Amino acid sequence: MNAETTAILPIDELRRELAPMSLELDVPLAPLTTFRIGGPADALVRARTPEQLSLAIRTARAMGLPHVLLGRGANVLVGDGGYRGLVIRNEVQGVEFLDDGVSVRTGAGVEIFPDLIVETVARGLGGLHHFVGIPSTVGGALWQNLHFLAPAPGRDRTVFIEEVFTEARLLTQEGEHRTVGVEYFRFGYDDSILHHRDDVVLTATFRLVPTPQEELRRIMRENLAWREERHPDLWLYPSAGSIFQKIEGVGAGRLIDECGLKGMVYGNAGIFHRHANIVVNLGGARAREVRYLIDLARETVLRETGYELETEISFIGEF
């Protein structure tokens, strides 16, 4: 454990406040992210119910502790120095189909794929099936307004999670439990109220559409095939997805490609050879190597095209 951990985190008090959850110390974070990169957290607690998640967040806030909420670990890069504070792992489970026959309420830590998609498609309910293959928890999907574009006859458009989302139970920035609807989230492209307020999703409800299973499975196969042509297999090429925000009408990946950076390798990290807006871990990559490629892409694109790239992933810990 880091020598300064005891001074930063009152371990004994934390154990008492967070019981019956167990507090883990000096926990490697790389295995908890899709990038498979990053040093250890001083302490980590796994919240498996809405009540536990609320307790962990409230405790960290009340004690004034540095803390971060981690779900599936997609869209994040953890620094090589790890995180000096408390990581709260959102593992809130539970999938409940409601009496109206089309709505499902889930814990914020449920994974959209495979867990939630498998269960809803098995009941002939469509809406979430578009997001097959995308690594995200329910909480993460609402945080970023999860979206997917799979060009195909009759559906060449971007589908957003907000289209099937109806309400969520939150622990608000002010420490209150509150149930809110879709308007509260102020969804945008890669954006929601969760980027601007320290609210935490505990549970969420989605209203789906009865659809023949064969049609749902056909679209899932098409979407997976589309992703396979463009996106890395996370088992072979761990990544955090798109690095830079979308530039309407131009595309960050296209700009990086036009600057000749697609396929560029630095250390054990590389700009993916099929999609220039994705950096991949080629095996044992360090966060500093990823940051080098991010900075290289940003500086090169600005110099050669005049466009300024903005990152959409989160950077956690010490770099």
WOBEL-V572088 format. One record per pair of residues at least 6 apart in sequence whose C-alpha atoms are under 7 Angstrom apart, sorted by sequence separation. I is the first residue (numbers start at 0). GAP is how many residues later the second one is. D is the distance in Angstrom with one decimal. If there is no record, write none. Layout:
BEGIN
i: {I;I}
gap: {GAP;GAP}
d: {D;D}
END
This chain:
BEGIN
i: {29;46;96;97;109;149;170;171;185;186;245;255;263;264;271;300;301;29;59;96;169;170;184;185;262;263;270;271;14;29;95;96;148;168;169;184;243;262;270;271;28;29;94;95;148;168;169;261;262;269;270;28;94;95;147;148;168;261;262;268;269;297;27;28;94;116;146;147;167;168;261;268;269;278;297;27;28;93;94;116;146;147;166;167;268;269;26;27;92;93;146;166;167;267;268;25;26;92;145;146;166;261;267;25;26;91;144;145;165;166;267;25;26;91;92;144;165;267;268;24;25;26;69;91;92;130;144;164;267;24;66;67;68;69;70;90;91;129;266;23;24;65;66;67;68;69;70;89;112;256;22;23;64;65;66;67;68;69;112;161;255;268;22;23;68;112;268;22;112;252;266;21;101;252;265;0;20;111;172;252;0;110;111;172;251;110;111;171;172;109;110;171;108;109;170;171;107;108;169;170;107;108;169;170;107;169;170;287;55;168;169;167;168;243;168;242;167;168;241;242;167;241;4;52;126;166;167;240;17;70;166;32;33;38;165;1;32;33;36;37;38;164;165;238;0;31;32;36;37;38;40;41;46;164;165;238;255;34;37;38;39;40;41;42;43;44;45;46;47;49;144;163;164;237;238;258;38;39;40;41;42;43;44;45;46;47;48;144;163;236;237;37;40;41;42;43;44;45;46;47;48;144;163;229;230;236;40;45;46;47;144;229;236;255;40;143;144;254;143;144;142;143;142;142;142;8;251;73;73;138;71;71;71;243;244;70;243;244;243;244;242;243;70;242;242;149;8;149;126;125;126;124;125;124;125;124;125;123;124;123;128;123;131;123;125;129;128;132;120;131;107;107;106;107;120;106;107;105;106;104;105;104;105;104;103;104;102;103;102;103;102;101;102;101;101;101;53;57;49;75;74;73;74;33;35;34;33;34;33;34;33;79;79;78;77;76;82;83;82;81;82;80;81;75;76;77;78;80;74;75;76;77;78;79;80;74;75;76;77;78;79;78;34;36;36;37;36}
gap: {6;6;6;6;6;6;6;6;6;6;6;6;6;6;6;6;6;7;7;7;7;7;7;7;7;7;7;7;8;8;8;8;8;8;8;8;8;8;8;8;9;9;9;9;9;9;9;9;9;9;9;10;10;10;10;10;10;10;10;10;10;10;11;11;11;11;11;11;11;11;11;11;11;11;11;12;12;12;12;12;12;12;12;12;12;12;13;13;13;13;13;13;13;13;13;14;14;14;14;14;14;14;14;15;15;15;15;15;15;15;15;16;16;16;16;16;16;16;16;17;17;17;17;17;17;17;17;17;17;18;18;18;18;18;18;18;18;18;18;19;19;19;19;19;19;19;19;19;19;19;20;20;20;20;20;20;20;20;20;20;20;20;21;21;21;21;21;22;22;22;22;23;23;23;23;24;24;24;24;24;25;25;25;25;25;26;26;26;26;27;27;27;28;28;28;28;29;29;29;29;30;30;30;30;31;31;31;31;32;32;32;33;33;33;34;34;35;35;35;35;36;36;37;37;37;37;37;37;38;38;38;39;39;39;39;40;40;40;40;40;40;40;40;40;41;41;41;41;41;41;41;41;41;41;41;41;41;42;42;42;42;42;42;42;42;42;42;42;42;42;42;42;42;42;42;42;43;43;43;43;43;43;43;43;43;43;43;43;43;43;43;44;44;44;44;44;44;44;44;44;44;44;44;44;44;44;45;45;45;45;45;45;45;45;46;46;46;46;47;47;48;48;49;51;52;56;57;61;62;62;63;64;65;65;65;66;66;66;67;67;68;68;69;69;70;73;76;76;81;82;82;83;83;84;84;85;85;86;86;87;87;88;88;89;90;90;91;91;92;92;93;94;95;95;95;96;96;97;97;98;98;99;99;100;101;101;102;102;103;103;104;105;105;106;107;108;117;117;152;164;165;166;166;200;202;203;204;204;205;205;206;206;207;208;209;210;233;233;234;235;235;236;236;237;237;237;237;237;238;238;238;238;238;238;238;239;239;239;239;239;239;240;246;248;249;249;250}
d: {4.3;4.9;6.0;5.8;7.0;6.5;4.7;6.9;5.4;7.0;6.0;6.8;5.6;6.5;5.6;6.3;5.3;4.4;6.6;4.4;5.6;6.5;5.4;5.7;6.3;5.3;6.0;5.6;6.2;4.7;5.6;6.4;5.8;6.9;5.3;4.8;6.4;5.0;4.5;6.0;5.8;6.6;6.9;5.1;4.4;5.7;6.2;5.6;5.5;5.5;6.3;6.0;5.9;6.3;5.5;6.4;4.3;6.4;4.4;6.9;5.4;6.8;5.8;5.3;4.5;6.0;6.4;5.4;5.6;6.5;5.5;5.7;6.7;7.0;5.6;4.0;6.5;5.4;6.8;5.7;5.3;6.8;6.8;5.5;4.9;6.8;4.9;6.3;7.0;5.1;4.3;5.5;6.5;6.4;5.5;5.6;5.2;4.7;5.8;6.2;4.2;5.0;5.2;5.4;6.7;5.0;6.2;5.3;5.7;6.0;5.9;4.7;6.5;5.6;5.7;5.6;5.7;6.2;5.4;5.6;5.8;6.7;6.8;4.3;5.2;6.4;6.4;6.6;4.5;4.4;5.5;6.6;6.0;6.1;5.8;4.4;6.4;6.9;7.0;5.5;6.4;5.0;4.6;5.1;4.9;4.9;5.0;5.2;5.8;5.7;6.7;5.1;6.8;6.3;5.6;6.1;6.0;6.0;6.2;7.0;5.9;6.0;5.9;6.3;6.8;6.5;5.9;5.1;6.5;6.4;6.2;6.3;6.9;4.6;6.2;6.8;6.9;5.8;6.4;4.2;5.1;5.8;5.5;4.7;6.2;4.1;6.0;6.8;4.8;5.3;6.2;4.3;5.3;5.8;5.8;6.3;6.6;6.0;6.5;5.2;4.9;6.4;5.5;6.6;4.6;4.6;6.9;6.9;7.0;6.1;5.4;6.6;5.6;6.5;5.3;5.7;5.6;6.4;5.3;5.8;4.2;5.0;6.2;6.9;6.3;5.9;6.1;5.8;6.5;6.4;5.3;6.5;5.7;7.0;5.7;6.6;3.9;5.2;7.0;4.5;6.3;6.2;5.4;6.2;6.3;5.9;5.9;6.3;5.0;4.7;5.5;6.4;7.0;4.4;6.4;4.7;6.3;6.9;4.7;5.1;4.5;4.6;5.6;6.4;5.6;6.5;6.1;6.1;6.9;6.1;6.3;5.4;6.3;5.7;6.2;6.6;3.7;6.3;6.2;5.6;4.9;4.6;5.2;4.7;5.5;4.7;4.7;7.0;5.3;5.5;5.2;5.9;6.6;6.5;6.3;5.8;6.1;6.4;5.5;4.1;6.5;6.8;6.1;5.6;6.7;5.7;6.9;6.4;6.1;6.2;5.6;6.0;6.1;6.3;6.6;4.6;6.1;6.5;5.0;6.5;6.8;6.2;5.8;5.5;6.9;7.0;7.0;6.5;6.6;5.8;6.9;5.7;5.8;6.2;5.7;6.3;5.4;5.7;4.1;5.2;5.6;5.1;6.8;5.8;5.9;5.8;6.8;6.4;5.5;5.6;6.4;5.7;5.0;5.3;6.1;4.6;5.7;5.6;5.6;5.3;6.7;5.7;6.2;5.1;6.6;6.5;6.3;6.4;6.4;6.8;6.1;5.3;6.3;5.0;6.9;4.5;6.6;5.6;6.6;6.9;5.5;5.6;6.4;4.2;5.5;6.5;6.8;5.4;5.5;6.6;4.3;5.7;6.0;5.2;6.4;7.0;6.5;6.9;5.2;6.1;4.5;5.2;6.1;7.0;6.3;4.7;5.7;4.2;5.7;5.4;5.9;6.5;5.6;5.5;6.8;7.0;6.9;6.8;4.2;5.3;6.2;6.8;5.7;5.3;6.3;6.0;6.1;4.7;4.7;4.6;5.0;4.7;5.1;6.5;6.0;6.3;5.8;6.2;5.8;4.9;5.9;4.5;6.5;6.7;6.2;6.5;6.3}
END
